[in-house]
Amino acid sequence: MDEETSFLVLLVDDLDDTRAMYAEYLLRSGYRVVQAADGARALTLARDLLPDVVVMDMALPVLDGWAAVRRLKSDPQTGVIPVVALTGYTAASHVRRAREAGCDAFLSKPCLPSALLAIVRDLLAPARRSGARS
């Protein structure tokens, strides 16, 4: 089995088709994936499951991605989880705002699933080297 198999990705996007596409690619690449359609559900899942990485859209219902990331990063339990902003917002101000919220990486949608996979692998490289697993 692939070395990524034990890593859990929390994929957060309000569009079912977007979540399905990226989730399928991550699953086929050996990751476990849990999904949320809004920022509030993402916070609950992150606290309950402590995923290895969160992929977060910024335009979300209930609680937007910026607020969700700020809350994740301010919580001692979830603050160390790397977060990838995956969003249709592409202006430099949006990138800066995502970084200020606490995002560790930024990708503009649409992007190829392979680009997301590369970022996830980069963010998880230290955990792979140390042998950490969920």
C-alpha positions as MATLAB code, in Angstrom:
seq = 'MDEETSFLVLLVDDLDDTRAMYAEYLLRSGYRVVQAADGARALTLARDLLPDVVVMDMALPVLDGWAAVRRLKSDPQTGVIPVVALTGYTAASHVRRAREAGCDAFLSKPCLPSALLAIVRDLLAPARRSGARS';
ca = [
       0.000    0.000    0.000;
       1.092    3.589   -0.657;
       2.993    5.373    2.141;
       0.356    8.138    2.250;
      -2.404    5.667    3.194;
      -2.483    6.588    6.849;
      -2.586   10.361    6.262;
      -6.005   11.997    6.594;
      -7.013   14.971    4.452;
      -9.981   17.149    5.395;
     -11.350   18.528    2.113;
     -13.658   21.528    2.515;
     -15.627   22.960   -0.407;
     -19.273   23.897   -0.796;
     -19.471   22.462   -4.332;
     -20.176   18.740   -4.398;
     -18.511   18.225   -7.799;
     -15.326   19.987   -6.703;
     -15.108   17.939   -3.522;
     -15.803   14.736   -5.428;
     -13.086   15.387   -8.026;
     -10.330   16.259   -5.551;
     -11.393   13.587   -3.062;
     -11.271   10.877   -5.724;
      -7.783   11.944   -6.799;
      -6.506   12.030   -3.221;
      -8.086    8.644   -2.465;
      -6.496    7.111   -5.567;
      -3.185    8.578   -4.420;
      -3.444    6.697   -1.147;
      -4.836    9.287    1.252;
      -7.833    8.939    3.512;
     -10.288   11.779    2.893;
     -13.114   13.270    4.912;
     -15.263   16.035    3.450;
     -17.156   19.091    4.648;
     -19.362   21.525    2.740;
     -19.060   24.509    5.096;
     -16.598   26.074    7.493;
     -18.503   25.210   10.666;
     -18.609   21.504    9.807;
     -14.920   21.692    8.888;
     -14.087   22.985   12.380;
     -16.039   20.185   14.022;
     -14.369   17.523   11.884;
     -10.912   19.026   12.399;
     -11.334   19.019   16.178;
     -12.810   15.516   16.248;
     -10.516   13.814   13.730;
      -7.296   15.893   13.812;
      -6.537   15.472   10.101;
      -2.957   15.667    8.859;
      -3.820   18.462    6.426;
      -6.862   20.610    5.617;
      -7.724   21.753    2.089;
     -10.041   24.733    2.525;
     -12.093   26.747    0.062;
     -12.406   30.344    1.215;
     -15.927   31.026   -0.088;
     -18.027   28.811    2.153;
     -21.502   28.997    3.673;
     -22.183   29.134    7.415;
     -18.584   30.121    8.244;
     -16.238   31.308    5.499;
     -12.812   29.786    4.972;
     -10.900   32.760    6.335;
     -12.752   32.635    9.657;
     -12.536   28.838    9.794;
      -8.763   28.910    9.250;
      -8.292   31.617   11.903;
     -10.225   29.472   14.382;
      -8.296   26.326   13.448;
      -4.969   28.076   13.830;
      -5.902   29.720   17.154;
      -6.910   26.401   18.737;
      -3.953   24.613   20.395;
      -5.406   21.261   19.337;
      -5.668   22.111   15.619;
      -3.226   24.980   15.229;
      -0.388   22.820   13.925;
      -2.447   21.253   11.123;
      -1.256   22.598    7.755;
      -3.971   24.325    5.720;
      -4.087   24.726    1.948;
      -6.334   27.494    0.647;
      -7.940   26.182   -2.543;
     -10.100   28.975   -3.871;
     -11.379   30.835   -6.881;
     -10.224   34.092   -5.291;
      -6.994   34.888   -7.100;
      -6.164   38.526   -6.399;
      -2.957   39.248   -4.503;
      -5.066   40.655   -1.665;
      -6.862   37.303   -1.340;
      -3.574   35.416   -1.219;
      -2.328   37.812    1.462;
      -5.597   37.495    3.397;
      -5.371   33.682    3.288;
      -1.784   33.779    4.555;
      -2.748   36.217    7.313;
      -5.568   33.871    8.353;
      -2.973   31.116    8.749;
      -2.975   29.191    5.473;
       0.306   27.415    4.809;
      -0.181   27.208    1.030;
      -2.433   28.736   -1.619;
      -3.831   27.282   -4.848;
      -6.213   28.980   -7.261;
      -9.188   27.059   -8.625;
      -9.504   25.587  -11.019;
      -6.291   23.656  -10.615;
      -5.274   20.204  -11.650;
      -5.686   17.597   -8.930;
      -1.996   16.767   -9.393;
      -1.094   20.323   -8.322;
      -3.110   19.891   -5.126;
      -1.493   16.511   -4.513;
       1.979   18.061   -4.875;
       1.175   20.733   -2.256;
      -0.319   18.158    0.131;
       2.770   15.961   -0.227;
       5.058   18.941    0.409;
       3.164   19.909    3.548;
       3.240   16.329    4.824;
       6.922   15.718    4.020;
       8.095   16.495    7.599;
       5.529   14.055    9.024;
       6.645   11.338    6.586;
      10.281   11.867    7.550;
       9.503   11.646   11.265;
       7.245    8.625   10.828;
       4.201   10.431   12.228;
       0.833    8.941   11.292;
      -2.769    9.605   12.200;
];
